[in-house]
């Protein structure tokens, strides 16, 4: 049965368009290039994960921070500053990320069009404001949303503030996304429903355990299935 008259809040990266798969491809190329005499790929990736986790707190998210993470990982592995040629090589690996190209997930545009005819839609994404806005513009999806919001981090207080500022009832509001950490758990803590659409390339730092008994979380296999429920 379809729910009527709901407020639907959408995540962007890896919910509306592909995102982390491009970072993963860059990381694979980086691991190939930055081979280490004693550390294997798994160990190097763990060093990168640790640096990403620390820098996310102090510097946030986005391709510029990602480049910083790669540079710091390389210098930690080499135990010396990178040369100009090495820095340019790292920058070249991540060229597509910096350009902000967008590949929509199949069915997203048509699904949003149908949902917008029955519900009020918002977009909530985190990251570098300029970079995220560039992706929103390139996606061509902004017209479906009453308003788009770009925040530094997504936690329960952000969801509560969004509800208060926009004047919608949390008990008729659903957060839709692929991240247990940033989309599902904080939305539930704020009293909203949540739709979890897993993505095989979700960033490891966005993983978190979900309560399998929580009936306020709807899990779907594909974005297009939203029209069967809303």
Secondary structure, 3 states (H helix, E strand, C coil): CCCCCCEEEECCECCCECCHHHHHHHHHHHHHHCCCCCCCHHHHHHHHHHHHHHHHHHHCCCHHHHHHHHHHHHHHHHCCCCCHHHHHHHHHHCHHHHHCCCCECCCHHHHHHHHHCCCEEEEEEECCHHHHHHHHHHHCCHHHCCEEEEECCCCHHHHHHHHHHHCCCHHHEEEEECCHHHHHHHHHHCCCEEEEECCCCCCHHHCCCCCCCCCCEEEECCHHHHHHCC
